[in-house]
Each structure stands twice: as structure tokens, then as C-alpha cells.
Amino acid sequence: MKVALCQYDIKWEDKEANKRKIADLLSDCKCAKEIDWLVFSEMTLSGFTMNTAVSELTDSDRAFFTGLAAEHNINISYGGVEKGYNNLITLDRKGNRVNTYSKIHLYAFGQEDKYYKAGTKQELFELEGLKVMPAVCFDLRFPYLFWNQAPAADVYVVIAAWPMRRSEQWMTLLRARAVENQAYCIGVDRVGLEGKVEYSGNSMCYDPLGKTVIDSGTAEGIYMAEAPLDKDLVKKTRERFPFLGERKVFPWQ
């Protein structure tokens, strides 16, 4: 399955403008017909806002992504708020919802915990033969979430609004999650300014050995891997280096 990452300059709290931007980016994308799975950043249509009236998804918002998936025959993962939860939502090629994950670790430093409800359940879902574990932004800093699902997961997907000033940490943590769990790790961030906060994109995909599969750099656009995600590579990596089986449960008794 060929994955593509969409990083774009989200217009602050303007969903309709952002829908037009996404549609244009996909229409202009030369590789659009090759994409099997398209991933967007956190709070895709609104930006990372504490204005819950704007961030909450409407039926029209959901219909936009459903139509996009069906029109282009692609699986889609996007971010949006539902019933007060900051979600990562995945749709299949027909626009049917495959999975909804609610962000577990809210970003208290940015007061996210004062406006949104924390999720309480990890998710693992299948997408065209691949087992996928979703996470949202701040979740990336908590490796136990990724360890918990490592034996079953082929791919981790993390959508984010991660500031440019910490972009090195973002890329380092994504690669670390791939290497330590011997799975693909996808991370999608936005670009542009959000008030005084600048975002650099740096949407990435690393393979189970930590090799770069996609490096989106800092420019707006849709970036696709030349090679498909390979479930067999995950299996072979774990067979050759059976490190997962050597993990121990702490504290020791």
C-alpha cells in the first residue's frame, strides 16, 4: 500500500477555505492516482485551536472527507474534534469509517486539557492487510503506548500540530518509535504560521529499521513514498532481530 502525507498551511479556523485548499492540492498532485492511503495533520480543517465551536466536526466536514475518499478511491486519515475528543479518524476507499482514535495525552502546556476530553483507549485497526496503531501529537512522547501495541502493529501513524522550534525532537521521536518497535512510523504535521507559532511540516515516514521512506521537508504539498509499505519487511526485521521478545515488565518483583 502506497502512503502519501499531506502537509499544508492551514488557514486558522477557516474550514471552508481549508477544504478548498485540500481539494486543490489533491487535484494538482501528479501522483494522486497512485495513492492508496492519504494522511493529514491534527485538527485538519481548523488548526490546533482551543475554540471548540470551530474545531468540532460538523456533518458537512465529515461529508467532505467521505466524498474525497470515494472520489479519489483512497483511504484517508484526518484529524478533528467529536464530542469534545481530539480524534484521528480513518476512512476506507468508499468513505466508510474504519476507526476513530481519541487522543489520550492532552497537551497541558498549551491548555488543551482545559478544553478537550482525554481518550482512554488505545486502538489497533486493519487497513488493507496492515495493522495500524493511531496516535495524536503529544502521544508521541509516551513510548509505552507504542510498546503496548508493538507485537501486533505493522504501522504507527501520528498526526500532529508540532511547532518548528521542536522539529528535531519530532523527527527523532518518530524514528525512535520505528526502531524500538520494528515497525513503520508515519508522522504528519502542518506548515505555516498559527498566530506566533510556526510549523515546519517535516512530515516523515520511517521503516522498521529507521530508514527514511518519506521526507516531506518544509514545503506545502502531498508527498508519497516510492515503495509501498511492506508488511513482510516488518516480519523479516523482527525475525532477524527478535528484540521484542526480550522485553521485560517493570518493576521487577
Beta strands, then each sheet from edge to edge (+ up, - down):
strand 1: 3-7
strand 2: 37-39
strand 3: 75-82
strand 4: 85-91
strand 5: 97-102
strand 6: 125-127
strand 7: 130-136
strand 8: 155-159
strand 9: 184-188
strand 10: 191-194
strand 11: 197-200
strand 12: 204-206
strand 13: 212-215
strand 14: 221-224
sheet 1: 5+ 4- 3+ 2+ 1+ 14-
sheet 2: 6+ 7- 8- 9- 12+ 13-
sheet 3: 10+ 11-
end
